[in-house]
Amino acid sequence: RELGAAAAYQVETTVRSGDVICVSSWSATLLSMVDAMHPVNGVSGTRVVHILGGGGYPAAEGHATHLVRRAADLLHGEGTFLPAPSSVGSPQARDVLLQDPFVARAVALFDELDIALVGIGGKQPSGLLASSGNDFSSEDLKVVRDAGGVGDIGLRYLCADGEPVRSPLDDRVIGIELDQLKRVPRSIAVAGGPGKTEAIRAALVGGWINCLITDSYTAERLLAHVERDTEQVMGAAAS
């Protein structure tokens, strides 16, 4: 709840009229964010869109829909849903869904974003993602981990050095791509906890986000990484 409240304040104080905003569909922290937000006076004409397909099991799908609808209401704008699963069984199925006019309309907004609000996943899928039916199989995730994956942003997996994990899974995701995310002027990650420290660091090192809202303990762990990296660089230079 505390991270969600901090993210709510960030959005309320920085959003501008006409902004196009994307939000992670399956982030419990971002659900807490919209529940903590207040109506933002003086702002109008915003667009809020799913960063990942918001389709899934009915109970979980309601969370994704609520997230976009409530954010759009509070920001006096329009919600654009991405009516498709986040992940599908094959690239061919993805190609078919991307041709749907409602899916295509949402995906087209990824190149117009002013703000991206994203969660960061660790090595294991979040409970909300798993309950939505959009997580990958254990076999798929093993392939990613074996390739060095430490976590994901929108089901796009990263190695510890921030480089993307290139795998066939990318062609099965219906959502924003990492290169599109990097071009967003304000890309805000809301994430914390010991199980996500490595993934958060990868997102920062890779430059995929430019703002992080986290807890003090995670921040301390991230700073400890920076200190160790600096010591290693200085030690190598001295030798």
C-alpha atoms as an extended CHARMM CRD file, in Angstrom:
* protein
*
       239  EXT
         1         1  ARG       CA              0.0000000000        0.0000000000        0.0000000000  PROA      1               0.0000000000
         2         2  GLU       CA              2.8280000000        2.4070000000        0.8640000000  PROA      2               0.0000000000
         3         3  LEU       CA              4.4620000000        2.0330000000       -2.5590000000  PROA      3               0.0000000000
         4         4  GLY       CA              1.0770000000        2.4750000000       -4.2030000000  PROA      4               0.0000000000
         5         5  ALA       CA              0.4400000000        5.6640000000       -2.2330000000  PROA      5               0.0000000000
         6         6  ALA       CA              3.8540000000        7.0450000000       -3.2130000000  PROA      6               0.0000000000
         7         7  ALA       CA              3.1560000000        6.2670000000       -6.8600000000  PROA      7               0.0000000000
         8         8  ALA       CA             -0.2470000000        7.9410000000       -6.5970000000  PROA      8               0.0000000000
         9         9  TYR       CA              1.4050000000       11.1350000000       -5.3340000000  PROA      9               0.0000000000
        10        10  GLN       CA              3.9700000000       11.0020000000       -8.1620000000  PROA      10              0.0000000000
        11        11  VAL       CA              1.2360000000       10.7610000000      -10.7850000000  PROA      11              0.0000000000
        12        12  GLU       CA             -1.0320000000       13.3640000000       -9.1860000000  PROA      12              0.0000000000
        13        13  THR       CA              1.7730000000       15.9410000000       -9.0480000000  PROA      13              0.0000000000
        14        14  THR       CA              3.3420000000       15.3950000000      -12.4700000000  PROA      14              0.0000000000
        15        15  VAL       CA              0.5290000000       14.4470000000      -14.8730000000  PROA      15              0.0000000000
        16        16  ARG       CA             -0.4170000000       17.0310000000      -17.5130000000  PROA      16              0.0000000000
        17        17  SER       CA             -3.4390000000       17.5150000000      -19.7100000000  PROA      17              0.0000000000
        18        18  GLY       CA             -3.2720000000       15.3910000000      -22.8280000000  PROA      18              0.0000000000
        19        19  ASP       CA             -0.7760000000       12.8930000000      -21.4120000000  PROA      19              0.0000000000
        20        20  VAL       CA             -0.9290000000        9.3430000000      -22.7350000000  PROA      20              0.0000000000
        21        21  ILE       CA             -0.2540000000        6.9400000000      -19.8720000000  PROA      21              0.0000000000
        22        22  CYS       CA              0.2370000000        3.1920000000      -19.8620000000  PROA      22              0.0000000000
        23        23  VAL       CA             -0.1000000000        0.9940000000      -16.7810000000  PROA      23              0.0000000000
        24        24  SER       CA              0.9390000000       -2.5720000000      -16.0570000000  PROA      24              0.0000000000
        25        25  SER       CA             -2.0930000000       -4.8180000000      -16.2170000000  PROA      25              0.0000000000
        26        26  TRP       CA             -1.0440000000       -7.3370000000      -13.5570000000  PROA      26              0.0000000000
        27        27  SER       CA              0.6600000000       -5.2980000000      -10.8250000000  PROA      27              0.0000000000
        28        28  ALA       CA             -0.8550000000       -5.4560000000       -7.3440000000  PROA      28              0.0000000000
        29        29  THR       CA              1.1950000000       -2.3670000000       -6.4290000000  PROA      29              0.0000000000
        30        30  LEU       CA             -0.3460000000       -0.3330000000       -9.2420000000  PROA      30              0.0000000000
        31        31  LEU       CA             -3.7860000000       -1.5010000000       -8.1540000000  PROA      31              0.0000000000
        32        32  SER       CA             -2.9220000000       -0.0190000000       -4.7640000000  PROA      32              0.0000000000
        33        33  MET       CA             -1.8130000000        3.1360000000       -6.5770000000  PROA      33              0.0000000000
        34        34  VAL       CA             -5.1520000000        3.7700000000       -8.2710000000  PROA      34              0.0000000000
        35        35  ASP       CA             -6.9950000000        2.9850000000       -5.0380000000  PROA      35              0.0000000000
        36        36  ALA       CA             -4.8800000000        5.6640000000       -3.2940000000  PROA      36              0.0000000000
        37        37  MET       CA             -5.2820000000        8.3060000000       -6.0120000000  PROA      37              0.0000000000
        38        38  HSD       CA             -7.5410000000       11.3500000000       -5.7810000000  PROA      38              0.0000000000
        39        39  PRO       CA             -9.2180000000       13.2030000000       -8.6610000000  PROA      39              0.0000000000
        40        40  VAL       CA             -6.6440000000       15.5010000000      -10.2610000000  PROA      40              0.0000000000
        41        41  ASN       CA             -8.1800000000       18.9230000000      -10.7980000000  PROA      41              0.0000000000
        42        42  GLY       CA             -7.1170000000       21.0060000000      -13.7790000000  PROA      42              0.0000000000
        43        43  VAL       CA             -6.1720000000       18.0010000000      -15.9110000000  PROA      43              0.0000000000
        44        44  SER       CA             -8.1620000000       16.7990000000      -18.9040000000  PROA      44              0.0000000000
        45        45  GLY       CA             -7.8340000000       14.9330000000      -22.1730000000  PROA      45              0.0000000000
        46        46  THR       CA             -5.6130000000       12.1560000000      -20.8490000000  PROA      46              0.0000000000
        47        47  ARG       CA             -5.4970000000        8.6130000000      -22.2420000000  PROA      47              0.0000000000
        48        48  VAL       CA             -4.8210000000        5.5500000000      -20.0830000000  PROA      48              0.0000000000
        49        49  VAL       CA             -3.9590000000        2.2400000000      -21.7550000000  PROA      49              0.0000000000
        50        50  HSD       CA             -2.8980000000       -1.2260000000      -20.6620000000  PROA      50              0.0000000000
        51        51  ILE       CA              0.8180000000       -1.9440000000      -21.1040000000  PROA      51              0.0000000000
        52        52  LEU       CA              0.0010000000       -5.6540000000      -21.4840000000  PROA      52              0.0000000000
        53        53  GLY       CA             -3.0140000000       -7.5280000000      -22.6720000000  PROA      53              0.0000000000
        54        54  GLY       CA             -5.6720000000       -7.3020000000      -19.9610000000  PROA      54              0.0000000000
        55        55  GLY       CA             -7.5230000000      -10.4800000000      -20.8750000000  PROA      55              0.0000000000
        56        56  GLY       CA             -7.4600000000      -13.5520000000      -18.6980000000  PROA      56              0.0000000000
        57        57  TYR       CA             -9.5100000000      -15.4680000000      -16.1570000000  PROA      57              0.0000000000
        58        58  PRO       CA            -12.6640000000      -13.4230000000      -15.3720000000  PROA      58              0.0000000000
        59        59  ALA       CA            -11.8680000000      -12.7380000000      -11.6920000000  PROA      59              0.0000000000
        60        60  ALA       CA             -8.3760000000      -11.4440000000      -12.4610000000  PROA      60              0.0000000000
        61        61  GLU       CA             -9.4280000000       -9.6480000000      -15.6560000000  PROA      61              0.0000000000
        62        62  GLY       CA            -11.6590000000       -7.4390000000      -13.5190000000  PROA      62              0.0000000000
        63        63  HSD       CA             -8.5540000000       -6.1010000000      -11.7330000000  PROA      63              0.0000000000
        64        64  ALA       CA             -6.9150000000       -5.0740000000      -15.0090000000  PROA      64              0.0000000000
        65        65  THR       CA            -10.1020000000       -3.3820000000      -16.2020000000  PROA      65              0.0000000000
        66        66  HSD       CA            -10.5670000000       -1.6010000000      -12.8750000000  PROA      66              0.0000000000
        67        67  LEU       CA             -7.0120000000       -0.2680000000      -13.0020000000  PROA      67              0.0000000000
        68        68  VAL       CA             -7.4400000000        1.4840000000      -16.3500000000  PROA      68              0.0000000000
        69        69  ARG       CA            -11.0030000000        2.6290000000      -15.7840000000  PROA      69              0.0000000000
        70        70  ARG       CA            -10.3400000000        4.1500000000      -12.3590000000  PROA      70              0.0000000000
        71        71  ALA       CA             -7.1020000000        5.8530000000      -13.4430000000  PROA      71              0.0000000000
        72        72  ALA       CA             -8.8730000000        7.3650000000      -16.4520000000  PROA      72              0.0000000000
        73        73  ASP       CA            -11.7470000000        8.6100000000      -14.2880000000  PROA      73              0.0000000000
        74        74  LEU       CA             -9.4460000000       10.2280000000      -11.7390000000  PROA      74              0.0000000000
        75        75  LEU       CA             -7.3770000000       11.8810000000      -14.4760000000  PROA      75              0.0000000000
        76        76  HSD       CA            -10.4900000000       13.0720000000      -16.3430000000  PROA      76              0.0000000000
        77        77  GLY       CA             -9.5380000000       11.1120000000      -19.4360000000  PROA      77              0.0000000000
        78        78  GLU       CA            -10.3450000000        8.0960000000      -21.5390000000  PROA      78              0.0000000000
        79        79  GLY       CA             -9.4130000000        4.4840000000      -20.8810000000  PROA      79              0.0000000000
        80        80  THR       CA             -8.2080000000        2.2930000000      -23.7350000000  PROA      80              0.0000000000
        81        81  PHE       CA             -8.2620000000       -1.4000000000      -22.9910000000  PROA      81              0.0000000000
        82        82  LEU       CA             -6.0590000000       -4.0140000000      -24.6260000000  PROA      82              0.0000000000
        83        83  PRO       CA             -8.6150000000       -6.8090000000      -25.0980000000  PROA      83              0.0000000000
        84        84  ALA       CA             -6.2610000000       -9.7420000000      -25.4900000000  PROA      84              0.0000000000
        85        85  PRO       CA             -4.2320000000      -12.0590000000      -23.2660000000  PROA      85              0.0000000000
        86        86  SER       CA             -0.7690000000      -10.9130000000      -22.2090000000  PROA      86              0.0000000000
        87        87  SER       CA              0.7880000000      -14.0720000000      -23.6090000000  PROA      87              0.0000000000
        88        88  VAL       CA             -0.4130000000      -16.6130000000      -26.1430000000  PROA      88              0.0000000000
        89        89  GLY       CA              0.6710000000      -20.0490000000      -27.2310000000  PROA      89              0.0000000000
        90        90  SER       CA              2.3630000000      -19.1790000000      -30.5130000000  PROA      90              0.0000000000
        91        91  PRO       CA              3.6190000000      -16.2580000000      -32.6400000000  PROA      91              0.0000000000
        92        92  GLN       CA              0.8670000000      -17.0650000000      -35.1370000000  PROA      92              0.0000000000
        93        93  ALA       CA             -1.8190000000      -16.5620000000      -32.4920000000  PROA      93              0.0000000000
        94        94  ARG       CA             -0.2180000000      -13.2520000000      -31.5170000000  PROA      94              0.0000000000
        95        95  ASP       CA             -0.1990000000      -12.0620000000      -35.1430000000  PROA      95              0.0000000000
        96        96  VAL       CA             -3.8970000000      -12.8400000000      -35.5010000000  PROA      96              0.0000000000
        97        97  LEU       CA             -4.8170000000      -10.9590000000      -32.3250000000  PROA      97              0.0000000000
        98        98  LEU       CA             -2.7380000000       -7.9290000000      -33.3110000000  PROA      98              0.0000000000
        99        99  GLN       CA             -4.9180000000       -7.5740000000      -36.4000000000  PROA      99              0.0000000000
       100       100  ASP       CA             -8.0220000000       -7.0540000000      -34.2760000000  PROA      100             0.0000000000
       101       101  PRO       CA             -8.9580000000       -3.3460000000      -34.5850000000  PROA      101             0.0000000000
       102       102  PHE       CA             -9.4390000000       -2.8480000000      -30.8310000000  PROA      102             0.0000000000
       103       103  VAL       CA             -6.1200000000       -4.5000000000      -30.0260000000  PROA      103             0.0000000000
       104       104  ALA       CA             -4.3890000000       -2.5220000000      -32.7940000000  PROA      104             0.0000000000
       105       105  ARG       CA             -5.8270000000        0.7600000000      -31.4630000000  PROA      105             0.0000000000
       106       106  ALA       CA             -4.3530000000        0.1260000000      -28.0040000000  PROA      106             0.0000000000
       107       107  VAL       CA             -0.9740000000       -1.0650000000      -29.2990000000  PROA      107             0.0000000000
       108       108  ALA       CA             -0.6860000000        2.0270000000      -31.5330000000  PROA      108             0.0000000000
       109       109  LEU       CA             -0.6370000000        4.2040000000      -28.3990000000  PROA      109             0.0000000000
       110       110  PHE       CA              2.6480000000        2.6270000000      -27.2590000000  PROA      110             0.0000000000
       111       111  ASP       CA              4.5020000000        4.9620000000      -29.6110000000  PROA      111             0.0000000000
       112       112  GLU       CA              2.7220000000        8.0420000000      -28.2100000000  PROA      112             0.0000000000
       113       113  LEU       CA              3.2930000000        7.5440000000      -24.4850000000  PROA      113             0.0000000000
       114       114  ASP       CA              4.2180000000       10.3380000000      -22.0990000000  PROA      114             0.0000000000
       115       115  ILE       CA              4.1630000000        8.2500000000      -18.9010000000  PROA      115             0.0000000000
       116       116  ALA       CA              4.6650000000        4.5280000000      -18.3450000000  PROA      116             0.0000000000
       117       117  LEU       CA              3.8040000000        3.0370000000      -14.9560000000  PROA      117             0.0000000000
       118       118  VAL       CA              5.2750000000       -0.4370000000      -14.7280000000  PROA      118             0.0000000000
       119       119  GLY       CA              5.7870000000       -3.1830000000      -12.2270000000  PROA      119             0.0000000000
       120       120  ILE       CA              8.9280000000       -5.3080000000      -12.2150000000  PROA      120             0.0000000000
       121       121  GLY       CA              8.6900000000       -9.0540000000      -11.9060000000  PROA      121             0.0000000000
       122       122  GLY       CA             11.2130000000      -11.2980000000      -10.2000000000  PROA      122             0.0000000000
       123       123  LYS       CA             12.2250000000      -14.7930000000      -11.1980000000  PROA      123             0.0000000000
       124       124  GLN       CA              8.8060000000      -16.1150000000      -10.2380000000  PROA      124             0.0000000000
       125       125  PRO       CA              5.5490000000      -14.6380000000      -11.6110000000  PROA      125             0.0000000000
       126       126  SER       CA              3.4940000000      -12.4920000000       -9.2760000000  PROA      126             0.0000000000
       127       127  GLY       CA              0.3880000000      -13.9190000000       -7.6910000000  PROA      127             0.0000000000
       128       128  LEU       CA             -1.8420000000      -11.6190000000       -9.7260000000  PROA      128             0.0000000000
       129       129  LEU       CA             -0.1930000000      -12.5640000000      -13.0060000000  PROA      129             0.0000000000
       130       130  ALA       CA             -0.4050000000      -16.2630000000      -12.1610000000  PROA      130             0.0000000000
       131       131  SER       CA             -4.0740000000      -15.9690000000      -11.1980000000  PROA      131             0.0000000000
       132       132  SER       CA             -4.8180000000      -14.2400000000      -14.5160000000  PROA      132             0.0000000000
       133       133  GLY       CA             -3.6690000000      -17.2530000000      -16.5310000000  PROA      133             0.0000000000
       134       134  ASN       CA             -1.1490000000      -15.1390000000      -18.4570000000  PROA      134             0.0000000000
       135       135  ASP       CA              2.0710000000      -16.4700000000      -16.9510000000  PROA      135             0.0000000000
       136       136  PHE       CA              4.4180000000      -18.6830000000      -18.9290000000  PROA      136             0.0000000000
       137       137  SER       CA              4.8510000000      -22.3650000000      -18.1600000000  PROA      137             0.0000000000
       138       138  SER       CA              7.5490000000      -23.5770000000      -15.7990000000  PROA      138             0.0000000000
       139       139  GLU       CA              9.4020000000      -25.0080000000      -18.8270000000  PROA      139             0.0000000000
       140       140  ASP       CA              9.3300000000      -21.6200000000      -20.5630000000  PROA      140             0.0000000000
       141       141  LEU       CA             10.5910000000      -19.8590000000      -17.4460000000  PROA      141             0.0000000000
       142       142  LYS       CA             13.4040000000      -22.3700000000      -17.0410000000  PROA      142             0.0000000000
       143       143  VAL       CA             14.6170000000      -21.4800000000      -20.5350000000  PROA      143             0.0000000000
       144       144  VAL       CA             14.6470000000      -17.8060000000      -19.5430000000  PROA      144             0.0000000000
       145       145  ARG       CA             16.4670000000      -18.4440000000      -16.2640000000  PROA      145             0.0000000000
       146       146  ASP       CA             19.0090000000      -20.6840000000      -17.9650000000  PROA      146             0.0000000000
       147       147  ALA       CA             19.6990000000      -17.7880000000      -20.3530000000  PROA      147             0.0000000000
       148       148  GLY       CA             20.4700000000      -15.5160000000      -17.3860000000  PROA      148             0.0000000000
       149       149  GLY       CA             17.0580000000      -13.9330000000      -16.8400000000  PROA      149             0.0000000000
       150       150  VAL       CA             16.5820000000      -12.3410000000      -13.4170000000  PROA      150             0.0000000000
       151       151  GLY       CA             13.1880000000      -10.6870000000      -13.8950000000  PROA      151             0.0000000000
       152       152  ASP       CA             10.9070000000       -8.9170000000      -16.3250000000  PROA      152             0.0000000000
       153       153  ILE       CA              9.1380000000       -5.7300000000      -17.2540000000  PROA      153             0.0000000000
       154       154  GLY       CA              5.8540000000       -6.5170000000      -18.9540000000  PROA      154             0.0000000000
       155       155  LEU       CA              6.9660000000      -10.1350000000      -19.6270000000  PROA      155             0.0000000000
       156       156  ARG       CA             10.1110000000       -8.8560000000      -21.3750000000  PROA      156             0.0000000000
       157       157  TYR       CA             12.9110000000      -10.5980000000      -19.5020000000  PROA      157             0.0000000000
       158       158  LEU       CA             16.2530000000       -9.0730000000      -18.4990000000  PROA      158             0.0000000000
       159       159  CYS       CA             19.6940000000      -10.3950000000      -17.6000000000  PROA      159             0.0000000000
       160       160  ALA       CA             21.5300000000       -9.0600000000      -14.5580000000  PROA      160             0.0000000000
       161       161  ASP       CA             23.5020000000       -6.6390000000      -16.7610000000  PROA      161             0.0000000000
       162       162  GLY       CA             20.2790000000       -5.0930000000      -18.0460000000  PROA      162             0.0000000000
       163       163  GLU       CA             20.4340000000       -6.6900000000      -21.4770000000  PROA      163             0.0000000000
       164       164  PRO       CA             17.2460000000       -8.3200000000      -22.7840000000  PROA      164             0.0000000000
       165       165  VAL       CA             16.9450000000      -12.0800000000      -22.7780000000  PROA      165             0.0000000000
       166       166  ARG       CA             16.3330000000      -12.9410000000      -26.4110000000  PROA      166             0.0000000000
       167       167  SER       CA             14.0060000000      -15.9270000000      -26.5640000000  PROA      167             0.0000000000
       168       168  PRO       CA             10.9790000000      -17.1910000000      -28.5230000000  PROA      168             0.0000000000
       169       169  LEU       CA              8.7760000000      -15.9580000000      -25.6680000000  PROA      169             0.0000000000
       170       170  ASP       CA              9.0550000000      -12.3840000000      -26.9990000000  PROA      170             0.0000000000
       171       171  ASP       CA              7.0270000000      -13.3590000000      -30.0500000000  PROA      171             0.0000000000
       172       172  ARG       CA              4.1920000000      -14.6050000000      -27.8280000000  PROA      172             0.0000000000
       173       173  VAL       CA              3.7140000000      -11.4200000000      -25.7730000000  PROA      173             0.0000000000
       174       174  ILE       CA              1.0140000000       -8.8630000000      -26.5300000000  PROA      174             0.0000000000
       175       175  GLY       CA              2.3190000000       -5.7220000000      -24.9070000000  PROA      175             0.0000000000
       176       176  ILE       CA              4.8710000000       -2.9480000000      -25.0230000000  PROA      176             0.0000000000
       177       177  GLU       CA              8.3860000000       -3.7750000000      -26.2040000000  PROA      177             0.0000000000
       178       178  LEU       CA             11.4590000000       -2.6970000000      -24.2660000000  PROA      178             0.0000000000
       179       179  ASP       CA             12.6780000000       -0.3300000000      -26.9830000000  PROA      179             0.0000000000
       180       180  GLN       CA              9.3010000000        1.4170000000      -26.9240000000  PROA      180             0.0000000000
       181       181  LEU       CA              9.4720000000        1.6820000000      -23.1340000000  PROA      181             0.0000000000
       182       182  LYS       CA             12.9290000000        3.2540000000      -23.2840000000  PROA      182             0.0000000000
       183       183  ARG       CA             11.5740000000        6.0470000000      -25.4950000000  PROA      183             0.0000000000
       184       184  VAL       CA              8.8910000000        7.0640000000      -22.9830000000  PROA      184             0.0000000000
       185       185  PRO       CA              9.8450000000       10.4160000000      -21.3950000000  PROA      185             0.0000000000
       186       186  ARG       CA              8.7290000000        9.3340000000      -17.9140000000  PROA      186             0.0000000000
       187       187  SER       CA              9.0500000000        5.5830000000      -17.3530000000  PROA      187             0.0000000000
       188       188  ILE       CA              8.2280000000        4.9240000000      -13.7080000000  PROA      188             0.0000000000
       189       189  ALA       CA              8.7440000000        1.5440000000      -12.0410000000  PROA      189             0.0000000000
       190       190  VAL       CA              6.9190000000        0.8320000000       -8.7960000000  PROA      190             0.0000000000
       191       191  ALA       CA              8.4940000000       -2.1970000000       -7.1410000000  PROA      191             0.0000000000
       192       192  GLY       CA             10.2800000000       -3.3610000000       -4.0180000000  PROA      192             0.0000000000
       193       193  GLY       CA             11.1770000000       -6.3010000000       -1.8370000000  PROA      193             0.0000000000
       194       194  PRO       CA             14.1830000000       -8.6220000000       -1.5480000000  PROA      194             0.0000000000
       195       195  GLY       CA             12.8880000000      -10.9840000000       -4.2380000000  PROA      195             0.0000000000
       196       196  LYS       CA             12.9560000000       -8.2110000000       -6.8260000000  PROA      196             0.0000000000
       197       197  THR       CA             16.2010000000       -6.4050000000       -6.0380000000  PROA      197             0.0000000000
       198       198  GLU       CA             18.1790000000       -8.1000000000       -8.8000000000  PROA      198             0.0000000000
       199       199  ALA       CA             15.4270000000       -7.4870000000      -11.3620000000  PROA      199             0.0000000000
       200       200  ILE       CA             15.0680000000       -3.8310000000      -10.3410000000  PROA      200             0.0000000000
       201       201  ARG       CA             18.8100000000       -3.3410000000      -10.6480000000  PROA      201             0.0000000000
       202       202  ALA       CA             18.7310000000       -4.8870000000      -14.1410000000  PROA      202             0.0000000000
       203       203  ALA       CA             15.9740000000       -2.4670000000      -15.1820000000  PROA      203             0.0000000000
       204       204  LEU       CA             18.0160000000        0.4960000000      -13.9240000000  PROA      204             0.0000000000
       205       205  VAL       CA             21.3280000000       -0.6540000000      -15.3880000000  PROA      205             0.0000000000
       206       206  GLY       CA             19.6960000000       -1.2640000000      -18.7560000000  PROA      206             0.0000000000
       207       207  GLY       CA             18.1330000000        2.2020000000      -18.7480000000  PROA      207             0.0000000000
       208       208  TRP       CA             14.6590000000        0.7690000000      -19.3380000000  PROA      208             0.0000000000
       209       209  ILE       CA             13.1930000000        3.0210000000      -16.6260000000  PROA      209             0.0000000000
       210       210  ASN       CA             14.1530000000        6.5230000000      -15.5190000000  PROA      210             0.0000000000
       211       211  CYS       CA             12.2400000000        6.7460000000      -12.2400000000  PROA      211             0.0000000000
       212       212  LEU       CA             11.9610000000        4.2110000000       -9.4290000000  PROA      212             0.0000000000
       213       213  ILE       CA              9.5240000000        4.2040000000       -6.5260000000  PROA      213             0.0000000000
       214       214  THR       CA             10.6670000000        1.6440000000       -3.9630000000  PROA      214             0.0000000000
       215       215  ASP       CA             11.0820000000        1.0210000000       -0.2400000000  PROA      215             0.0000000000
       216       216  SER       CA             14.1020000000        2.1240000000        1.7890000000  PROA      216             0.0000000000
       217       217  TYR       CA             15.4120000000       -1.4250000000        2.3070000000  PROA      217             0.0000000000
       218       218  THR       CA             15.4280000000       -2.1510000000       -1.4210000000  PROA      218             0.0000000000
       219       219  ALA       CA             17.0940000000        1.2200000000       -2.0470000000  PROA      219             0.0000000000
       220       220  GLU       CA             19.8350000000        0.3070000000        0.4340000000  PROA      220             0.0000000000
       221       221  ARG       CA             20.4220000000       -3.0230000000       -1.3020000000  PROA      221             0.0000000000
       222       222  LEU       CA             20.6330000000       -1.2760000000       -4.6750000000  PROA      222             0.0000000000
       223       223  LEU       CA             23.1270000000        1.2550000000       -3.3160000000  PROA      223             0.0000000000
       224       224  ALA       CA             25.2130000000       -1.5920000000       -1.9020000000  PROA      224             0.0000000000
       225       225  HSD       CA             25.3980000000       -3.0030000000       -5.4430000000  PROA      225             0.0000000000
       226       226  VAL       CA             26.6120000000        0.3910000000       -6.6970000000  PROA      226             0.0000000000
       227       227  GLU       CA             29.3090000000        0.5370000000       -4.0230000000  PROA      227             0.0000000000
       228       228  ARG       CA             30.5340000000       -2.9800000000       -4.8500000000  PROA      228             0.0000000000
       229       229  ASP       CA             30.5810000000       -2.2120000000       -8.5730000000  PROA      229             0.0000000000
       230       230  THR       CA             32.5580000000        0.9900000000       -7.9330000000  PROA      230             0.0000000000
       231       231  GLU       CA             35.0800000000       -0.8290000000       -5.7690000000  PROA      231             0.0000000000
       232       232  GLN       CA             35.5660000000       -3.4760000000       -8.4500000000  PROA      232             0.0000000000
       233       233  VAL       CA             36.0900000000       -0.8660000000      -11.1710000000  PROA      233             0.0000000000
       234       234  MET       CA             38.5600000000        1.0980000000       -9.0540000000  PROA      234             0.0000000000
       235       235  GLY       CA             40.3690000000       -2.0920000000       -8.0720000000  PROA      235             0.0000000000
       236       236  ALA       CA             40.7010000000       -3.1400000000      -11.6940000000  PROA      236             0.0000000000
       237       237  ALA       CA             41.9760000000        0.3170000000      -12.6610000000  PROA      237             0.0000000000
       238       238  ALA       CA             44.5720000000        0.2660000000       -9.8890000000  PROA      238             0.0000000000
       239       239  SER       CA             45.8630000000       -3.1400000000      -10.9150000000  PROA      239             0.0000000000
